[in-house]
Amino acid sequence: MGLDTLITLCCLSIVTCKGATMEFLSFLVLCAIAFFLWRIADQMPDVLFRLSEMQKDIAAMRRQDDSANE
């Protein structure tokens, strides 16, 4: 093997290691995003219920305020 071949193989192995590392890190980031989206979707019914309850309370307070002003 010549020196040029050795340098080429060394560079290719470094690029391959960097590529594999980046793929693994990208996979971890994708897993984290999927986990957080799953958690948000899991909590969505509770959030919507609480928002509807807050809307009902605000509407009741406005009705009381309107009846007190009349």
Contacts in CASP RR format, 6 or more apart in sequence:
PFRMAT RR
TARGET T0000
AUTHOR 0000-0000-0000
METHOD contacts of the structure
MODEL  1
MGLDTLITLCCLSIVTCKGATMEFLSFLVLCAIAFFLWRIADQMPDVLFR
LSEMQKDIAAMRRQDDSANE
END
